[in-house]
Structures are given as structure tokens and as C-alpha cells.
Amino acid sequence: MATQAQIAANRRNAQLSTGPRTEAGKSNARRNRLQSGLYAESLLIPGEDPAELDALAAEYEAEYRPATATERDLVAMLVRSQWYMRRVSCIETDMWTIMLDDSDAMSEARRTNRRPKLHTAFEHFEMSLSRIQVRLNSLDRSFHRALTLLRGLPSAILHTPRPCRPRRA
């Protein structure tokens, strides 16, 4: 538990923290929500094509024709998971490009006229690549979980009126 002196010091320090003052700082602060995406108003981040996302959503809508709120939510989960998987795959590709072009190990290999090896890049960036793979695995599970739920819904039964059965005596 904090002492009274620590609490007082925290309060004094908080008075000095008034947020960003420059335009660059304010611009950075506006993008804070993009770090986790929890409060994002859109699936898009700067540089992504809204038409591509719209086309992806339209494809899933046409394939599954959701008629209920649950079906619409599951289709939205499929779209979101697929969109994020594509984004993370692009990140992985970018990382390999950067690793092979800019890393110290690769620079050393070029300086000594040796061909850069993929395993050298992997050794230097294994943790980053592992984090990407964990994210891809999570997105893949989310996609397939939503797909399984969507395919398991008895939508044909739900949308077809059922005849009443007579009661047994």
C-alpha cells in the first residue's frame, strides 16, 4: 500500500501531466486507440483500402445471407478475423523484408560478400515472428469458431414456419 508521502507525490506529479501540447503530440495521442483496437470505430487503419474491406464483407454476406442478429454477428466475426489475418500476414511479409534488408546480421553478410540466409534473420527476429504466429493462430481459431457456429445454426428451420402438431392425450 502507498504511503501518504507517495500519494502526495503522485498528486503533485499528476498536476504536471496535462497531456500533449504540440500538434505532433496531439496527433500521436489521437492514434492511441489504434494500438489495441478495442475502441476502434472502424476495422481500417491508415493505408488500408475501404473498398477491399467492403468487397470482403459483401462476399461473406452473399455466401451466408445472414437473416438474424446472431447470424449477422457471426458473419461480422468472420469478416473481422479474415481482415485481421490479411493484415498480420502483410506485417509478417514486411518484417521479413526489413530483416533481410536492414538487419545488422544481413549488413554484415553483405559486407563480407556472403549471401544473407533466412536462418540468420530468423535467429535475430525469432521473438517477433513468434508473436506474429501467435496472433495468426488466435485469429484462425476465432474465424473457425465463428464459422462452426454459423454453419451449426438451424437457419432453415428458424426461417421456415412449422406446422402445429396435435397433442397426445
Backbone torsions as a table, in degrees:
resi	resn	phi	psi	omega
1	MET	NA	143.8	-178.0
2	ALA	-74.5	144.1	176.7
3	THR	-80.5	167.4	178.5
4	GLN	-61.9	-36.3	178.8
5	ALA	-65.0	-39.8	178.7
6	GLN	-67.4	-40.4	178.7
7	ILE	-62.6	-44.1	179.5
8	ALA	-63.8	-41.2	179.0
9	ALA	-64.3	-41.2	178.1
10	ASN	-61.5	-40.4	179.7
11	ARG	-66.2	-40.5	177.7
12	ARG	-63.9	-43.0	179.5
13	ASN	-65.1	-36.7	-179.8
14	ALA	-64.0	-30.7	178.8
15	GLN	-66.6	-26.0	-179.7
16	LEU	-83.2	-18.4	-176.7
17	SER	-93.3	96.3	-176.3
18	THR	-111.1	12.5	178.4
19	GLY	88.9	180.0	-177.1
20	PRO	-69.4	145.2	-179.1
21	ARG	-112.7	-32.3	-178.4
22	THR	-85.1	161.4	177.4
23	GLU	-62.5	-38.0	178.9
24	ALA	-63.9	-43.1	178.5
25	GLY	-64.0	-41.6	178.4
26	LYS	-65.1	-38.9	178.0
27	SER	-62.5	-43.7	177.0
28	ASN	-62.1	-42.2	-178.9
29	ALA	-63.3	-35.1	178.6
30	ARG	-63.5	-28.0	-178.6
31	ARG	-89.9	3.2	-178.9
32	ASN	-57.6	-36.3	-178.3
33	ARG	-66.0	-22.3	-179.0
34	LEU	-72.2	-18.3	-176.1
35	GLN	-63.9	-42.7	179.7
36	SER	-105.7	-25.6	-178.7
37	GLY	78.5	1.2	-176.8
38	LEU	-62.4	-34.4	-176.9
39	TYR	-114.3	19.3	-178.1
40	ALA	-64.5	139.3	177.8
41	GLU	-83.8	-12.9	-176.8
42	SER	-147.9	156.2	175.0
43	LEU	-76.1	-15.3	-175.4
44	LEU	-83.1	144.2	169.7
45	ILE	-117.7	162.4	-178.9
46	PRO	-53.3	134.3	179.0
47	GLY	99.5	-13.4	178.8
48	GLU	-91.3	149.7	-175.2
49	ASP	-90.3	115.0	178.9
50	PRO	-59.0	-31.6	-179.7
51	ALA	-65.1	-35.7	177.9
52	GLU	-65.1	-43.4	178.1
53	LEU	-64.8	-42.8	178.2
54	ASP	-60.9	-41.1	179.8
55	ALA	-65.5	-41.6	178.4
56	LEU	-61.8	-47.4	180.0
57	ALA	-61.7	-41.3	-179.8
58	ALA	-64.0	-38.1	178.4
59	GLU	-62.3	-45.8	-179.8
60	TYR	-68.2	-39.0	177.2
61	GLU	-61.0	-43.6	-179.3
62	ALA	-67.1	-37.8	-178.1
63	GLU	-71.1	-42.9	-172.9
64	TYR	-103.1	-14.5	177.8
65	ARG	40.4	65.1	-177.6
66	PRO	-64.9	134.9	-177.9
67	ALA	-114.9	-18.1	-178.7
68	THR	-116.9	167.3	178.4
69	ALA	-60.9	-41.1	179.7
70	THR	-62.8	-45.1	178.8
71	GLU	-62.7	-41.7	178.3
72	ARG	-62.0	-41.6	178.8
73	ASP	-64.9	-40.7	179.5
74	LEU	-67.3	-39.5	176.4
75	VAL	-64.7	-40.6	177.1
76	ALA	-61.7	-37.2	177.3
77	MET	-65.5	-38.5	177.2
78	LEU	-62.5	-46.3	-178.9
79	VAL	-62.1	-48.1	-178.4
80	ARG	-60.8	-46.9	-180.0
81	SER	-61.6	-44.1	-179.6
82	GLN	-65.0	-41.4	179.5
83	TRP	-62.7	-44.9	179.7
84	TYR	-67.0	-37.3	177.7
85	MET	-62.3	-40.0	177.7
86	ARG	-64.5	-41.8	179.2
87	ARG	-62.9	-46.9	-177.9
88	VAL	-66.5	-34.8	175.9
89	SER	-63.3	-38.5	176.1
90	CYS	-65.2	-38.6	178.3
91	ILE	-62.2	-43.2	179.3
92	GLU	-61.7	-44.5	178.1
93	THR	-60.3	-45.3	177.8
94	ASP	-60.2	-40.9	-179.8
95	MET	-62.6	-44.4	178.5
96	TRP	-61.2	-41.2	179.1
97	THR	-61.5	-46.8	179.1
98	ILE	-63.3	-43.8	-179.2
99	MET	-59.4	-43.4	-176.4
100	LEU	-78.9	-20.7	-179.1
101	ASP	-95.5	-39.2	-165.6
102	ASP	-116.7	-11.6	-173.3
103	SER	-69.7	155.2	178.7
104	ASP	-59.2	-41.6	-179.3
105	ALA	-63.5	-39.4	179.9
106	MET	-70.7	-38.4	177.7
107	SER	-62.0	-42.1	178.4
108	GLU	-63.1	-41.6	179.7
109	ALA	-63.3	-41.5	178.7
110	ARG	-67.8	-39.0	-178.6
111	ARG	-62.3	-35.3	-179.3
112	THR	-94.7	13.6	178.3
113	ASN	60.5	28.5	173.3
114	ARG	-99.3	149.8	178.5
115	ARG	-76.1	129.6	177.2
116	PRO	-60.9	137.8	-178.8
117	LYS	-105.8	143.7	177.9
118	LEU	-61.1	-37.2	-177.7
119	HIS	-66.2	-30.3	177.1
120	THR	-65.9	-44.4	177.4
121	ALA	-62.9	-43.1	-179.3
122	PHE	-62.5	-42.2	179.5
123	GLU	-59.3	-38.0	-177.3
124	HIS	-80.5	-22.8	-174.5
125	PHE	-126.5	24.7	-176.3
126	GLU	-58.5	-41.3	-178.3
127	MET	-63.8	-43.6	179.5
128	SER	-63.9	-43.4	179.0
129	LEU	-66.5	-35.8	177.6
130	SER	-64.7	-40.2	178.2
131	ARG	-63.4	-39.3	177.6
132	ILE	-63.4	-43.5	-179.2
133	GLN	-65.1	-38.8	176.7
134	VAL	-60.1	-43.5	179.4
135	ARG	-65.0	-43.7	177.7
136	LEU	-61.7	-42.3	179.1
137	ASN	-61.8	-42.5	179.3
138	SER	-63.3	-44.8	178.8
139	LEU	-64.3	-39.0	178.8
140	ASP	-63.4	-43.3	177.7
141	ARG	-63.4	-42.2	179.0
142	SER	-61.7	-44.5	179.0
143	PHE	-59.1	-50.9	-176.0
144	HIS	-70.3	-31.1	175.6
145	ARG	-64.3	-46.9	178.4
146	ALA	-63.9	-40.1	179.8
147	LEU	-64.1	-43.5	178.4
148	THR	-62.0	-44.2	178.4
149	LEU	-63.7	-44.0	-178.6
150	LEU	-63.2	-44.3	-179.7
151	ARG	-69.7	-23.9	-179.0
152	GLY	-85.5	-9.7	179.9
153	LEU	-70.9	136.1	178.7
154	PRO	-84.3	59.7	-173.8
155	SER	-62.4	-35.4	178.9
156	ALA	-64.0	-36.9	178.9
157	ILE	-72.4	-42.4	-177.4
158	LEU	-64.6	-34.0	-174.0
159	HIS	-95.8	1.5	179.3
160	THR	-110.5	125.6	178.3
161	PRO	-62.2	136.5	179.9
162	ARG	-98.5	138.6	175.1
163	PRO	-71.9	149.1	177.4
164	CYS	-75.3	138.0	176.5
165	ARG	-98.0	141.2	177.4
166	PRO	-68.1	146.2	177.9
167	ARG	-77.5	148.8	175.3
168	ARG	-86.1	148.3	-178.8
169	ALA	-82.3	NA	NA
